[in-house]
């Protein structure tokens, strides 16, 4: 067919016009039943007319036939429809160019088969669709039609039409129709479903029935086990696949396993045109046994992650490219969108329910009382702890006003504050950290720490109060504060509280230009009573003296025990005559005999008086001069003496002592003794306290309180501190070389702590000597800290950051607040010995020590008890889980060489078998 055939063969002249007409009718019926276009049908008519004209008029003039032949030849050969007249053996009689091209593209074999079938007489015409692969990139589809022209002639009329585009258009139309049908059904299901939970099974049924599927299933992610679990299934009425459905409902799926696992893993829809070729596992095996052949699944995405899968299984076979498959894939996008929203809602509701249940459970077991009220202050919920704390049952509180839990004086302010907040949003009071009394059912009050939270829901507002009973805590804090400011033996104010009140009284006296008197009193025969009758009798005497002093004073006056047998009296708005009158009244009280354990004895006192503004205008000066006057009275035996400059022998002595102390620093008269701190759990000693001593060449041993105040007043405290630190660090290195890693603590006075150059001096020493910063510890008294809290916090922070240990000394005798203590960067608190020494015989002291130990541990601090003088005290401290102990019972302060021997001996005892 590479050479164009002649228009007609020689033997064709005998063909009749009726034969052609019959061929036309048959040909047209075949074409009209196909998908040929109207233009192609017109060409067929022209071809038929050509045949008729050619054969009927074959006997006409030659010139006439030639003209007519030329007229139709162009139409025939240029037609887009492949046309040819064939012999019974499929050889070509006449064909156009389109026919020849189609034959070259692979249609020849199909034509021959069609002619053979027509020749067998099985069909009046043969129509055949075929797909051809002319080349790697030329795949096309053709419609071949062959009809007999005349029973007698044996000729066939054949057409070849390229229907690739037409078939594609038809399939696209069918896919669109299928997709539209599925979408319409889906929309109807969603419109009829009142709730998403009913929509899911309805969707499975609708999509399954429309698609002719056998089984459908809806899977969701179980995040607790990280598996997919089936929530809903559907099976066609005639499905008869019970085992497969049961397995689907019962078997969880893991990520990446099988059809569902694959969709979960990839997040993409998946078709299995032939499940026999899939590695689905047990379910695929069961599906094949029950006649299932094809499967399709698509994911449900929530927040970009797969949270569910919908799958379909069928007994028919679908190709993923056919119309239904394409429509199903498209519809799955819309269904997935709806179900994903439902799944997200379900997950959200589930999380909210779990959160609500968890909150309800936590609320019930919470130690804090939790009370929720509405905008009218009506209680809507309470927890079990609220019932316990307040004494009311749940039923007695819910529905009642929260003001029933408030003392009378707080109810009206609460109502005004709530009304103001609801109207303006302005909080009249702080909502967090309130400390208020609450009223119990029995009428008693409990102090509570309250925090309020507001919640908005369903257009309304509720307010939840979280209340913690702090009654006991406040009582303990008050007890600690009281004990810190009062003498435990006499219950009088101590030195700290006296200084505080004196400071306030001086401010008031200065403002209102009023006088002020300060008296110091020392008992004359107290040492004799103490030594001859014992400490208990001495304590009883001090208690009786305290009572007599209070009887002699006004309510506005303050009497304090400064320590030992020394007392002080503050007399606001009192001049010299008034102070003298009070002193006389006290002396009269003191002249009466004391009775202790049935024995009578006399014990007088010496009183010194200093007056504001004549004798001083600050606390330190007045106290020192009252002390000077007291010793003058003791020496003279006059009972009481008013301060005068002539009696102030301290001035001259102060100048002499200053020069001698300066020389003592330079000439080696100062030395350090060390007192060990014992670990109460291990019994080992890894810390010592360095205590400075002055060995005066003429006056002999001078204790620290004999020269430290002088050093602070004269500015010698800085070189004294530098010497102390240098000696301590040097000794640490000596001990470490001997195998003892001992931390050495040194005491800093208030003036030292507030020295701007202190931190630089300490850090330079550490860098110069190369010792570990943690080998050094500084101790600062509570009172020193509170003289300038901000400066103290800054200095301690710098030392602590550098790695140096910090400790609060004499804890319990100052007046620092617990809030301030919590801010301090300290590692240790040291309980003052005044509480420790008598704790074995004093329940109050033991209670205070226990409270301080608990407080320190709660703050994460190491706790040291100083002043341990007997085994009973040591055992009590161990039972209280105090960390370290220090005192004469364990070891007195020792020179460095004796500490070394003491450590060796203690280590040896620790190694001995027990």
C-alpha positions in Angstrom: 0.0 0.0 0.0 3.0 2.2 -0.4 1.9 3.0 -4.0 -1.4 4.7 -4.4 -3.9 2.2 -6.1 -5.8 3.1 -9.3 -9.2 4.6 -8.9 -10.9 1.4 -10.2 -9.8 -2.0 -11.4 -10.6 -3.3 -14.9 -13.1 -5.9 -13.7 -15.1 -3.4 -11.7 -16.9 -2.1 -14.8 -19.5 -4.8 -14.4 -20.6 -3.6 -11.0 -24.1 -2.3 -10.9 -25.4 0.8 -9.4 -27.8 -1.2 -7.1 -24.8 -3.0 -5.6 -23.3 0.4 -4.7 -26.5 1.6 -3.3 -26.8 -1.5 -1.1 -23.3 -0.9 0.1 -24.1 2.7 1.0 -27.1 1.7 3.1 -25.1 -0.9 5.0 -22.1 1.4 5.4 -24.2 4.2 6.7 -25.9 2.0 9.3 -22.5 0.9 10.6 -21.1 4.4 10.7 -24.1 5.9 12.4 -23.9 3.3 15.0 -20.4 4.3 15.7 -18.9 7.6 16.8 -18.1 9.1 13.4 -18.6 12.7 13.0 -21.1 14.4 10.7 -18.3 15.5 8.4 -17.1 12.0 7.9 -20.7 10.8 7.2 -20.9 13.4 4.4 -17.6 12.1 2.9 -19.1 8.6 3.0 -22.1 9.9 1.1 -19.8 11.5 -1.5 -17.9 8.2 -1.8 -21.1 6.3 -2.4 -22.2 8.8 -5.0 -18.9 8.4 -6.7 -19.3 4.6 -6.8 -22.9 4.8 -8.1 -21.9 7.4 -10.7 -18.9 5.4 -11.8 -20.5 2.1 -12.2 -23.9 3.1 -13.5 -22.5 5.3 -16.2 -19.6 3.0 -17.1 -21.1 2.6 -20.6 -21.0 6.4 -21.3 -18.6 8.3 -23.3 -14.9 8.0 -22.2 -14.4 11.7 -22.0 -17.4 12.1 -19.8 -16.1 9.4 -17.4 -12.7 10.9 -17.3 -14.1 14.3 -16.3 -16.3 12.8 -13.6 -13.4 10.7 -12.3 -11.2 13.7 -11.9 -13.9 15.6 -10.1 -14.3 13.0 -7.3 -10.8 11.7 -7.1 -9.7 14.7 -5.1 -12.5 14.4 -2.6 -11.9 10.7 -2.1 -8.2 10.9 -1.6 -8.2 14.0 0.6 -10.9 12.8 3.0 -9.7 12.5 6.7 -11.6 9.2 7.0 -9.7 6.2 5.8 -11.8 4.5 3.1 -11.2 1.6 0.7 -12.9 -1.0 -1.4 -11.5 -4.4 -0.7 -11.7 -7.8 -2.4 -12.9 -10.8 -0.4 -9.3 -11.6 0.4 -8.8 -8.1 1.8 -6.6 -6.9 -1.0 -7.2 -3.3 -2.0 -9.3 -2.3 -4.9 -9.2 1.3 -4.2 -8.1 3.3 -1.1 -7.4 6.8 0.0 -4.3 8.3 1.6 -5.8 8.2 5.2 -6.5 4.5 4.8 -3.0 3.8 3.6 -1.6 5.8 6.6 -3.7 3.8 9.1 -2.5 0.6 7.6 1.1 1.6 8.0 0.4 2.5 11.7 -0.6 -1.1 12.4 -4.3 -1.4 11.4 -3.8 -3.9 8.6 -4.1 -7.1 10.7 -7.3 -5.9 12.2 -8.7 -5.1 8.7 -7.9 -8.6 7.5 -9.5 -10.1 10.5 -12.7 -8.0 10.0 -12.9 -9.0 6.3 -12.5 -12.7 7.3 -15.3 -12.4 9.9 -17.5 -10.7 7.3 -16.7 -13.4 4.8 -17.9 -16.1 7.2 -21.3 -14.5 7.1 -21.6 -14.3 10.9 -22.3 -10.6 10.8 -23.8 -8.2 8.2 -21.1 -5.9 9.1 -18.1 -5.9 11.3 -17.1 -3.1 13.7 -14.0 -3.4 15.8 -12.2 -1.1 18.2 -8.5 -1.6 18.5 -5.5 0.1 20.1 -2.2 0.3 18.2 1.3 1.1 19.2 2.8 2.6 16.0 6.0 3.6 17.9 7.1 4.2 21.4 5.4 7.5 21.5 2.5 6.9 19.1 -0.3 5.0 20.7 -3.7 5.4 19.1 -7.2 3.9 19.0 -9.2 3.1 15.8 -12.7 2.2 14.9 -12.7 -0.2 11.9 -15.9 -0.9 10.0 -16.3 -3.4 7.1 -19.5 -4.0 5.2 -20.4 -6.0 2.0 -21.1 -3.9 -1.0 -23.0 -6.5 -3.0 -23.6 -10.2 -2.4 -22.7 -11.0 -5.9 -19.5 -8.9 -6.3 -17.8 -9.9 -3.1 -16.4 -6.4 -2.6 -16.1 -4.9 0.8 -16.3 -1.3 1.9 -13.9 -0.6 4.7 -13.3 2.5 6.8 -10.7 3.3 9.5 -11.4 6.2 11.9 -8.9 7.5 14.5 -11.1 7.8 17.6 -8.3 8.4 20.2 -9.5 11.9 21.1 -13.2 11.0 20.8 -12.8 8.1 23.2 -10.8 10.2 25.6 -13.6 12.8 25.6 -16.2 10.1 26.1 -14.3 8.6 29.1 -13.8 12.1 30.5 -17.5 12.7 30.3 -18.2 9.3 31.9 -15.8 10.1 34.7 -17.4 13.5 35.2 -20.8 11.9 35.3 -19.6 9.2 37.8 -17.9 11.9 39.9 -21.1 14.0 39.8 -23.2 11.1 40.8 -21.0 10.2 43.7 -20.8 13.8 44.8 -24.5 14.2 44.7 -25.0 11.1 46.7 -22.4 12.3 49.2 -24.0 15.7 49.6 -27.4 14.1 50.1 -26.0 11.9 52.9 -24.4 14.8 54.7 -27.6 16.8 54.4 -29.7 14.0 55.9 -27.3 13.3 58.7 -28.1 15.2 61.9 -24.8 14.4 63.6 -21.3 13.6 62.2 -21.4 10.3 64.1 -24.3 9.2 62.0 -22.8 10.6 58.8 -19.8 8.2 58.8 -21.7 4.9 58.5 -24.1 6.6 56.0 -21.2 7.7 53.9 -19.6 4.3 53.9 -22.9 2.7 52.8 -23.6 5.4 50.1 -20.1 5.3 48.6 -20.0 1.5 48.8 -23.4 1.1 47.0 -22.7 3.7 44.3 -19.3 2.1 43.6 -20.5 -1.4 43.7 -18.0 -2.1 46.6 -18.4 -5.1 48.9 -16.9 -3.8 52.1 -16.0 -0.3 53.5 -14.3 0.7 56.7 -13.5 3.8 58.7 -10.2 3.8 60.7 -8.9 6.3 63.3 -5.5 6.7 65.0 -5.2 5.4 68.5 -2.4 7.7 69.6 -1.9 5.9 73.0 -0.8 2.7 71.2 0.2 4.4 67.9 -2.0 2.1 65.8 -5.0 2.5 63.6 -8.3 1.0 64.9 -11.5 0.4 62.9 -14.4 2.5 64.2 -17.1 1.7 61.6 -17.6 -0.9 58.9 -20.2 -1.5 56.1 -20.8 -4.6 54.0 -23.1 -5.1 51.0 -26.2 -7.2 51.7 -25.0 -9.9 49.4 -21.3 -9.5 50.5 -20.9 -12.8 52.3 -17.5 -11.8 53.7 -18.1 -12.2 57.5 -14.5 -13.3 58.4 -12.9 -10.4 56.6 -15.3 -7.9 58.3 -14.6 -9.5 61.7 -10.9 -9.3 61.1 -11.1 -5.7 60.0 -13.1 -4.7 63.1 -10.7 -6.5 65.5 -7.2 -6.2 64.1 -5.2 -3.0 64.7 -2.9 -1.8 62.0 0.6 -0.4 62.4 2.3 2.3 60.4 3.4 1.2 56.9 1.7 -2.3 57.1 -0.9 -3.2 54.5 -3.2 -0.9 52.6 -4.3 1.1 55.7 -0.8 1.3 57.0 0.6 2.4 53.6 -1.9 5.2 53.3 -1.2 6.2 56.9 2.5 6.3 56.2 2.4 8.1 52.8 -0.6 10.4 53.4 -1.8 9.6 49.8 -4.8 7.8 48.3 -3.9 4.2 47.2 -5.5 1.9 44.6 -4.9 -1.9 44.6 -6.2 -3.0 41.2 -5.3 -6.5 42.0 -4.9 -7.4 45.7 -3.2 -10.6 44.9 -0.1 -8.6 44.0 -0.2 -6.6 47.3 1.7 -7.4 50.4 -1.3 -6.7 52.6 -0.7 -9.7 55.0 -3.4 -11.6 56.8 -6.3 -9.4 55.7 -5.3 -9.7 52.0 -5.2 -13.4 52.4 -8.6 -13.4 54.0 -10.0 -11.0 51.3 -8.8 -13.3 48.5 -10.4 -16.3 50.1 -13.7 -14.5 50.2 -13.5 -13.3 46.6 -12.4 -9.7 47.0 -10.2 -8.4 44.2 -9.8 -4.6 44.3 -9.2 -2.1 47.1 -9.0 1.6 47.5 -8.2 3.8 50.5 -7.7 7.5 51.2 -6.3 9.4 54.3 -8.0 11.8 56.6 -5.6 14.6 57.5 -5.8 16.8 60.7 -3.2 19.4 61.1 -1.1 18.0 58.3 -0.9 14.5 59.9 -2.9 11.4 59.1 -5.5 10.8 61.8 -7.7 8.3 60.0 -8.2 6.2 56.8 -11.3 5.2 54.8 -11.0 2.0 52.7 -13.2 0.1 50.2 -12.9 -3.5 49.0 -14.7 -5.0 46.0 -15.2 -8.2 44.1 -15.1 -6.5 40.7 -11.9 -5.3 39.1 -11.3 -1.6 38.5 -8.4 -0.1 36.7 -7.2 3.0 38.5 -7.4 5.0 35.2 -11.0 4.1 34.3 -13.9 6.5 34.8 -15.2 5.1 38.1 -11.8 5.0 39.6 -11.0 8.6 38.7 -14.4 9.7 40.0 -13.9 7.8 43.2 -10.5 9.4 43.7 -11.9 12.8 43.1 -14.9 12.3 45.5 -12.6 11.0 48.2 -11.0 14.4 48.4 -14.4 16.0 49.4 -15.3 13.1 51.7 -11.9 13.3 53.3 -12.3 17.0 53.9 -15.6 16.5 55.7 -14.5 13.5 57.7 -11.2 15.2 58.7 -13.2 18.1 60.2 -15.4 15.5 62.0 -12.3 13.7 63.2 -10.7 16.9 64.4 -13.8 17.9 66.2 -13.9 14.4 67.8 -10.3 14.6 68.8 -10.9 18.1 70.3 -13.9 17.0 72.2 -12.0 13.9 73.4 -9.1 16.0 74.6 -11.4 18.5 76.3 -13.2 15.6 78.0 -10.0 14.0 79.2 -8.7 17.5 80.3 -12.0 18.1 82.2 -11.9 14.7 83.8 -8.2 15.2 84.7 -9.0 18.6 86.1 -11.9 17.3 88.1 -9.8 14.5 89.5 -6.9 16.8 90.4 -9.4 19.2 91.9 -10.8 16.5 94.1 -7.5 15.3 95.4 -5.9 18.8 95.7 -4.8 19.8 99.2 -5.9 23.3 98.5 -9.6 24.2 98.9 -11.1 25.2 95.5 -14.3 27.1 95.3 -15.9 28.4 92.1 -18.5 31.1 92.0 -20.5 32.9 89.3 -20.9 36.6 88.6 -23.4 36.9 91.5 -20.9 35.4 93.9 -23.0 32.2 94.1 -20.9 29.1 94.6 -21.3 26.6 91.8 -18.7 24.0 92.7 -16.4 23.1 95.6 -13.9 20.3 96.1 -13.4 17.9 99.0 -10.6 20.0 100.6 -13.0 22.9 100.8 -15.4 20.8 102.8 -12.6 19.7 105.1 -11.2 23.2 105.6 -14.4 25.1 106.0 -16.6 22.4 107.8 -19.5 22.7 105.4 -20.7 19.9 103.2 -20.8 20.4 99.4 -24.6 20.6 99.5 -24.5 23.3 102.1 -22.2 25.5 100.0 -23.3 25.1 96.4 -26.0 27.6 95.5 -25.2 29.9 98.4 -23.3 33.1 98.4 -19.5 32.9 98.9 -19.9 35.7 101.5 -21.1 33.0 104.0 -17.4 32.0 104.2 -16.2 35.6 105.0 -16.1 37.4 108.3 -18.8 40.1 108.6 -16.3 43.0 108.0 -15.2 41.6 104.6 -18.6 40.9 103.0 -19.6 44.4 102.0 -16.1 45.2 100.6 -16.2 42.0 98.6 -19.6 42.9 97.1 -18.4 46.4 96.1 -15.2 45.0 94.6 -17.0 42.4 92.5 -19.6 44.9 91.3 -16.8 47.3 90.3 -14.9 44.7 88.5 -17.9 43.4 86.5 -18.8 46.9 85.5 -15.3 48.3 84.7 -12.9 45.5 84.7 -10.8 47.2 87.3 -9.4 45.1 90.1 -9.7 46.9 93.4 -7.6 44.3 95.2 -4.7 42.1 94.2 -6.0 38.7 92.9 -2.9 36.6 93.7 -1.3 36.0 97.0 -4.1 37.4 99.2 -3.9 36.5 102.9 -7.4 36.7 104.5 -9.4 35.0 107.2 -12.1 32.6 106.2 -15.1 31.7 108.4 -15.7 28.1 109.2 -19.1 26.5 109.9 -18.4 26.4 113.6 -17.7 30.1 113.6 -13.9 29.8 114.0 -11.6 31.5 111.6 -8.9 30.0 109.5 -6.2 32.1 107.8 -6.0 31.3 104.1 -3.7 32.2 101.2 -6.0 33.0 98.2 -5.4 33.2 94.5 -8.3 34.0 92.1 -8.7 33.1 88.5 -11.4 34.2 86.0 -12.8 31.9 83.4 -15.1 32.9 80.5 -17.4 30.3 79.0 -20.7 30.3 77.1 -21.0 34.0 77.4 -20.7 34.0 81.2 -17.9 34.3 83.7 -16.9 32.3 86.7 -14.3 33.0 89.3 -12.3 30.2 91.0 -10.6 30.7 94.4 -7.7 28.5 95.3 -7.3 28.6 99.1 -4.5 27.2 101.2 -4.8 27.0 105.0 -1.8 28.9 106.3 -2.9 29.2 109.9 -0.3 26.9 111.2 2.4 28.3 108.9 1.7 31.8 110.1 1.7 30.7 113.7 5.1 29.1 113.2 6.4 32.2 111.4 5.0 34.4 114.1 6.6 32.2 116.7 9.9 32.4 114.9 9.7 36.2 114.6 8.7 36.5 118.2 11.5 34.2 119.4 13.9 36.1 117.2 13.0 39.4 118.9 12.5 38.2 122.5 14.5 36.6 125.2 13.4 33.0 125.6 14.0 32.9 129.4 12.2 36.1 130.5 10.0 36.7 127.4 11.3 40.3 127.3 12.4 42.0 124.1 16.0 41.2 123.3 18.8 43.4 122.2 17.7 43.5 118.5 14.1 44.5 119.3 15.4 47.1 121.9 17.6 48.7 119.2 14.8 48.7 116.8 12.4 50.4 119.2 15.1 52.8 120.3 15.7 53.8 116.7 12.0 54.5 116.2 11.8 56.4 119.5 14.7 58.6 118.4 13.0 59.4 115.1 9.8 60.4 117.0 11.8 62.4 119.6 13.6 64.3 116.9 10.4 65.0 115.0 8.4 66.2 118.0 11.3 67.7 119.9 10.7 65.5 123.0 13.3 64.1 125.4 14.1 60.4 125.8 15.8 58.3 128.4 17.7 55.0 128.1 18.8 53.0 131.1 21.1 50.0 131.4 20.9 47.8 134.5 23.3 45.1 135.7 22.6 42.8 138.7 25.1 43.1 141.5 25.1 39.6 143.0 24.0 37.5 140.0 27.3 35.6 139.6 27.2 34.7 143.2 23.7 33.3 143.0 24.5 31.4 139.8 27.7 29.9 141.1 26.3 28.9 144.5 22.8 27.9 143.7 23.2 26.7 140.1 22.0 27.9 136.7 18.4 27.0 137.3 18.3 29.3 140.3 20.0 32.0 138.3 17.4 31.7 135.6 14.6 31.9 138.1 16.2 35.1 139.5 16.3 36.7 136.1 12.7 35.9 135.5 11.7 37.5 138.8 13.8 40.6 138.0 12.0 40.9 134.6 8.6 40.8 136.4 9.6 43.5 138.9 11.0 45.7 136.1 7.7 45.5 134.2 5.8 46.4 137.3 7.9 49.6 137.7 7.3 51.0 134.2 4.6 52.6 132.1 2.9 50.8 129.2 4.8 53.0 126.8 8.1 52.0 128.2 10.2 49.0 127.0 12.3 46.8 129.2 14.6 44.3 127.4 17.1 41.7 128.4 20.4 42.3 126.6 22.1 39.1 127.7 23.4 37.6 130.9 22.3 39.7 133.8 22.1 42.9 131.8 18.8 44.7 131.2 17.8 47.9 129.3 14.9 50.2 129.7 13.6 52.7 127.1 11.7 55.7 128.4 10.0 57.7 125.7 9.2 61.4 126.4 11.3 61.3 129.6 13.8 63.9 130.8 16.4 63.5 133.5 14.1 64.0 136.5 11.7 61.5 135.1 14.4 59.0 134.4 15.8 59.4 137.9 12.3 58.9 139.4 11.9 55.6 137.4 15.4 54.5 138.4 14.5 55.1 142.1 11.3 53.1 141.7 13.2 50.2 140.2 15.8 50.3 142.9 13.0 50.1 145.5 11.6 47.0 143.7 15.1 45.5 143.6 15.7 46.1 147.2 13.0 43.6 148.2 14.3 40.1 148.9 13.9 37.4 146.2 12.6 34.0 147.1 14.0 31.0 145.1 13.3 27.4 146.0 12.2 28.6 149.5 15.4 30.6 150.1 15.5 34.3 150.5 18.4 36.5 149.3 19.0 40.0 148.2 20.3 41.0 144.8 20.5 44.7 144.0 21.3 46.4 140.7 23.3 49.2 139.2 21.6 51.6 136.7 23.2 53.9 134.1 21.2 56.6 132.4 21.8 58.3 129.1 19.5 61.0 127.7 18.5 62.3 124.3 19.6 64.8 123.0 22.2 65.7 125.6 24.2 62.5 125.6 23.8 61.3 122.1 21.5 61.3 119.1 21.9 57.8 117.7 21.4 54.3 118.9 25.0 53.3 119.3 26.1 56.4 121.1 23.2 56.3 123.6 23.7 52.6 124.3 27.4 53.0 124.8 27.0 55.9 127.1 24.2 54.3 129.1 26.7 51.4 129.5 29.4 53.7 130.6 27.1 55.3 133.2 26.1 51.8 134.5 29.6 50.8 135.2 30.2 54.1 136.9 27.2 53.4 139.1 28.5 49.9 139.8 31.9 51.2 140.8 30.5 53.9 143.0 27.7 51.8 144.5 25.3 54.7 144.1 22.5 52.6 142.6 22.1 54.7 139.5 24.2 57.3 137.7 23.5 59.7 134.8 26.1 59.8 132.1 28.7 62.6 132.1 31.8 63.1 130.0 34.0 63.1 133.0 33.0 59.5 133.7 33.6 58.4 130.1 36.9 56.7 130.6 36.4 54.9 127.3 37.7 57.8 125.2 41.3 57.6 126.5 41.2 53.8 126.6 39.9 53.8 123.0 42.8 55.7 121.7 45.3 53.4 123.4 43.6 50.3 122.2 43.4 51.5 118.6 47.2 51.9 118.5 47.8 48.6 120.1 45.4 46.8 117.8 47.1 48.2 114.7 50.5 47.0 116.0 49.0 43.6 116.9 48.1 43.0 113.2 51.6 43.8 112.1 53.5 42.0 114.9 51.8 38.6 115.0 49.9 39.1 118.3 46.7 37.8 116.5 46.1 34.1 116.0 43.3 31.8 114.8 41.7 29.0 116.7 39.4 26.5 114.8 36.3 24.8 116.0 35.1 21.7 114.0 31.6 21.2 112.7 30.6 17.5 112.8 28.4 15.9 110.2 25.6 14.2 112.3 25.1 11.4 109.8 28.7 10.4 109.1 30.3 11.7 112.2 33.1 13.2 110.1 34.4 16.8 110.2 34.9 18.5 106.9 34.3 22.1 108.1 35.8 24.3 110.8 35.1 27.8 112.0 38.0 30.2 112.2 37.9 32.3 115.4 40.3 35.2 115.9 42.1 35.8 119.2 44.3 38.6 120.5 47.2 37.6 122.7 48.1 41.0 124.2 51.7 41.1 125.6 50.5 42.9 128.7 46.7 42.4 129.1 46.9 38.8 128.1 44.1 37.1 126.2 41.5 39.5 124.7 38.3 37.9 123.3 36.8 39.1 119.9 34.1 41.2 121.5 36.9 43.1 123.3 38.5 44.5 120.1 36.2 43.8 117.1 33.8 46.7 117.8 36.9 49.0 118.2 38.2 47.8 114.9 34.9 48.6 113.2 34.8 52.1 114.7 38.4 53.0 113.8 38.5 51.5 110.3 40.9 48.7 111.3 38.4 46.0 110.4 39.5 46.0 106.8 43.2 45.0 107.4 42.0 42.7 110.2 39.7 40.9 107.7 42.5 40.7 105.1 44.8 39.1 107.7 42.1 36.6 108.8 41.3 35.5 105.3 45.0 35.2 104.4 45.7 33.0 107.4 42.6 30.8 106.8 43.5 30.2 103.2 47.1 29.4 104.1 46.0 26.9 106.8 43.6 25.3 104.3 46.5 24.6 101.9 48.6 23.1 104.8 45.7 20.7 105.8 45.0 19.7 102.2 48.7 18.8 101.7 48.3 16.6 104.8 45.3 14.9 103.3 42.5 16.8 105.0 40.1 18.7 102.6 38.6 21.1 105.2 36.3 24.0 104.4 37.1 27.0 106.6 34.4 29.5 107.6 35.2 33.1 108.6 32.9 35.7 110.2 32.2 39.0 108.5 30.9 41.9 110.5 28.3 44.3 109.1 30.9 46.8 108.3 33.0 44.3 106.5 30.0 43.0 104.5 29.2 46.4 103.2 32.8 47.3 102.3 32.7 48.0 98.5 36.2 46.4 98.1 35.4 43.2 99.9 34.6 41.0 96.9 37.6 42.2 94.9 39.9 41.5 97.9 38.5 37.9 98.4 38.6 37.0 94.7 42.2 38.3 94.4 43.3 36.2 97.3 41.7 33.1 95.8 43.3 33.7 92.5 46.7 34.4 94.0 46.7 31.3 96.2 45.0 29.0 93.8 42.6 27.5 96.3 39.2 26.3 95.3 36.6 29.0 96.1 34.4 26.3 97.7 37.1 25.8 100.4 36.1 29.1 101.9 32.9 30.0 103.7 31.8 33.3 105.0 29.3 33.7 108.0 27.2 36.8 108.4 24.8 37.4 111.3 21.1 38.0 110.6 21.4 41.5 112.1 24.3 42.4 109.9 22.3 41.4 106.8 19.4 43.5 107.7 21.4 46.7 108.3 21.5 47.2 104.5 19.6 44.4 102.8 20.2 45.5 99.3 23.9 45.9 99.7 24.1 42.5 101.6 22.2 40.8 98.8 24.6 42.2 96.2 27.7 41.2 98.1 26.5 37.7 98.9 25.4 37.2 95.3 28.9 38.1 94.0 30.6 35.8 96.5 28.1 32.9 95.9 28.5 33.2 92.1 32.3 33.0 92.5 31.8 29.6 94.3 32.3 30.7 97.9 29.9 29.2 100.4 27.8 31.6 102.4 26.1 31.1 105.8 23.7 33.1 108.0 25.1 33.1 111.5 23.1 33.4 114.8 19.9 32.5 112.8 16.8 33.2 114.9 18.1 36.2 116.7 17.6 38.7 113.9 14.4 39.9 112.3 14.8 39.0 108.6 11.6 38.0 106.9 11.2 34.6 105.3 10.5 36.3 102.0 13.9 38.1 102.2 15.6 34.9 103.4 14.3 33.1 100.3 16.0 35.6 98.0 19.4 35.4 99.7 22.0 33.3 97.8 23.1 31.4 100.9 24.0 27.7 101.3 23.6 27.4 105.1 21.9 28.7 108.1 23.4 28.4 111.6 21.0 28.2 114.5 22.0 30.5 117.3 23.4 28.8 120.4 20.9 30.5 122.7 18.2 28.2 121.3 20.5 25.1 121.1 22.0 25.2 124.6 18.7 24.7 126.5 16.8 22.7 123.9 17.2 19.5 126.0 15.3 21.1 128.9 13.1 23.7 127.1 10.3 22.5 125.0 10.0 26.0 123.4 13.7 26.0 122.4 13.4 22.4 121.0 10.4 23.5 119.0 12.2 26.5 117.6 15.2 24.4 116.6 13.0 21.8 114.9 11.2 24.6 113.0 14.4 26.1 111.8 15.8 22.8 110.6 12.6 22.1 108.7 12.6 25.6 107.3 16.2 25.3 106.2 15.7 22.0 104.5 12.6 23.2 102.7 14.7 26.1 101.3 17.4 23.6 100.2 19.9 24.9 102.8 22.4 23.1 105.0 21.6 23.6 108.7 24.2 23.9 111.5 23.5 24.0 115.2 26.1 25.7 117.4 26.3 25.6 121.2 26.1 21.8 121.6 27.2 21.1 125.1 25.9 17.7 126.0 25.0 14.3 124.4 21.3 14.7 124.9 21.3 17.8 122.7 23.4 16.1 120.1 21.0 13.1 119.9 18.0 15.4 119.6 19.6 17.3 116.8 20.4 14.0 115.0 16.7 12.9 115.4 15.7 16.3 113.9 18.0 15.5 110.9 20.1 18.6 111.5 23.1 18.4 109.2 26.0 19.7 111.3 26.7 20.4 114.9 29.3 22.5 116.7 30.0 23.1 120.4 32.2 22.4 123.4 30.7 18.9 123.7 32.3 18.0 120.4 35.4 20.2 120.5 36.5 23.5 121.9 38.2 25.9 119.5 41.7 24.6 119.0 45.0 25.9 117.5 45.7 24.7 114.0 48.2 22.0 115.1 45.8 20.5 117.6 43.0 20.5 115.0 45.4 18.3 112.8 45.9 15.9 115.7 42.1 15.9 116.4 41.3 15.1 112.8 43.8 12.2 112.7 42.5 10.8 115.9 38.9 11.1 114.7 39.7 9.4 111.4 41.5 6.6 113.3 38.4 6.0 115.5 36.2 5.9 112.4 38.4 3.2 110.8 38.5 1.0 113.9 36.1 -2.1 113.8 33.1 -1.7 115.9 
